[in-house]
Every structure is written in C-alpha cells, then in structure tokens.
Amino acid sequence: MNFLDGHLFPENQQPLVITAAPYGPEWIPSDFPEDIAVSMPAQIQKAVDCYNAGATVLHVHCREADGHGSKRLSLFNEMLARLREAVPQM
C-alpha cells in the first residue's frame, strides 16, 4: 500500500466532528459531584471547556436547581441563547 498521494495529510481530510454530551440526565450530581454541572453558568462553562478541548457539536440537557433533568422549554431556550453567546462556532 502506498500513501504518497497525500490523502492522509490533515489539510486533505474531511472535517472531523466531535460530539460532547457533558451533562446527561441519567446521572445526578451526587454521583459525581466534582464533575456534574448543575447551575446554568456551570453548564455553560462545561460547554466552553468541551469546545476548547476540540468538540464541534454539543448534546445538551438542562437541569433544575435540585440537579435533576428538566423538560422546561424556557430553560432550554435560555441555555441555547447562552451557548450561542459563549461558543458561537459550536
């Protein structure tokens, strides 16, 4: 096999998509208190950290103040607006 045509060089490859899901609702903060973001600012910071680590897509879930998953549309809209400000390229 010959790789002299340059197709393995990064500039010749298709863009890489890395998806991150940093705050899934199946975990509660008491499971991993040092790692699960509950407040909105902490969740936004997690998204920024994922972006800085190379993620290009973010799978989001919102949390209520008690740490459990939320299904409130208003909370999702607030999170999406803040994410668009914090990581507009994601």
C-alpha positions in Angstrom: 0.0 0.0 0.0 1.4 3.4 -1.0 0.5 6.6 0.9 2.5 9.0 -1.1 -0.5 10.8 -2.7 -1.0 13.0 0.4 -4.6 11.9 1.3 -3.6 11.3 4.9 -2.4 14.9 5.5 -4.8 16.9 7.7 -5.4 19.5 5.0 -6.6 16.9 2.6 -9.1 15.2 5.0 -12.8 15.8 5.6 -13.6 17.9 8.7 -13.8 15.9 11.9 -16.9 16.2 14.0 -16.5 15.5 17.8 -19.7 15.4 19.8 -19.7 16.0 23.5 -22.6 15.3 26.0 -21.2 16.7 29.3 -24.4 16.7 31.4 -26.7 13.8 30.7 -29.8 13.5 32.9 -29.1 9.8 33.8 -26.5 11.0 36.3 -27.3 13.1 39.3 -24.8 15.5 40.9 -24.3 13.2 43.9 -23.0 10.5 41.6 -20.1 12.7 40.5 -20.2 16.0 42.5 -16.9 17.2 41.1 -17.9 16.8 37.5 -21.6 17.3 37.0 -22.6 20.9 36.4 -26.0 22.0 37.8 -26.2 25.8 37.6 -26.6 27.4 34.3 -23.2 29.2 34.4 -21.5 25.9 35.3 -23.2 24.2 32.4 -22.2 26.9 30.0 -18.6 26.7 31.3 -18.7 22.9 30.6 -19.7 23.7 27.0 -16.8 26.1 26.7 -14.4 23.5 28.1 -15.7 20.9 25.6 -15.2 23.4 22.8 -11.7 24.3 23.9 -10.9 20.5 24.1 -12.0 20.1 20.4 -15.7 19.4 20.4 -17.6 20.8 17.5 -21.1 19.6 18.5 -22.8 19.7 21.9 -25.6 17.4 23.0 -27.4 19.3 25.8 -29.8 18.5 28.6 -30.9 21.1 31.1 -31.0 20.7 34.9 -33.3 22.1 37.5 -31.8 23.7 40.6 -32.0 20.4 42.5 -29.8 18.7 39.9 -32.4 16.6 38.2 -33.1 16.8 34.5 -35.6 19.4 33.3 -38.1 19.4 30.4 -39.0 23.1 30.7 -38.7 24.6 27.3 -37.9 28.0 28.8 -34.8 26.6 30.4 -33.7 25.0 27.1 -34.2 28.3 25.3 -32.2 30.2 27.9 -29.4 27.6 27.7 -29.3 27.7 23.9 -29.2 31.5 23.9 -26.3 31.5 26.4 -24.5 28.8 24.5 -24.8 30.8 21.2 -23.1 33.7 23.0 -20.4 31.6 24.8 -19.4 29.3 21.9 -20.9 30.6 18.6 -18.7 28.4 16.5 -20.0 25.2 18.1 
